[in-house]
């Protein structure tokens, strides 16, 4: 009798996990279906934003095309060995788990300007490669309850980010970075939306510089 109840509870938990997983996929697909609005172009990087359902925060997208080896470009994202191009505001970076060309889990803190409290986040980045068209993508989602929250930091819980790299003719690659991060805490939405276009510009610029540098990938 007890064993039968345990089996039933296990089945309920499995069903619940699958429901949550597919609900997250559905919500992400709904978000990606919203239209993008072109904002500006800086140093060849085109920046877009869009309004998010049931949120006062905007998501961002940056796109750029440049001449670079596809293999080296892909190795800079979703690879625990290649994070030297991350900015100095990313601190206390720890790799929680890693399987080459499949996934990587990070924890890091983010240095916020005064007077805001520093943030921290745990992230699971899933790597996908399309053998048909050569497209490479990395989708990052927050890992909740993996790392205990700290009283002196604000934990980022609402976040997603996707990198997509496509091979083009003549040795070019197309890089797309899109996502949203709710900083939480006392950061007003109007301030976030005013600065949201700067993050993808800074990130893509740093990423491209690392790919085009003579330093090989690790």
Number of C-alpha atoms within 10 A of each C-alpha: 5 7 8 9 10 11 11 12 12 12 12 11 12 11 12 11 12 11 12 11 11 11 12 13 12 12 12 12 11 12 16 15 9 12 12 15 13 13 13 13 14 10 8 13 21 19 25 22 22 19 17 16 12 6 10 13 21 22 24 25 27 25 20 21 18 15 16 17 14 20 11 15 20 24 17 20 22 27 22 21 14 15 15 13 15 13 13 9 13 15 14 10 14 13 14 15 12 17 13 11 16 14 19 22 22 19 21 17 20 20 15 13 9 7 8 12 16 18 20 25 23 25 25 22 24 18 21 16 16 10 8 6 9 13 17 22 23 24 19 23 20 20 18 16 9 12 13 9 14 10 7 10 15 20 22 22 19 14 17 19 19 18 20 19 23 19 20 14 7 8 11 15 21 17 22 21 21 20 21 19 17 19 21 14 14 10 13 12 16 12 10 16 16 10 10 21 21 12 13 22 23 12 15 18 17 14 20 19 11 21 21 15 10 8 8 10 17 12
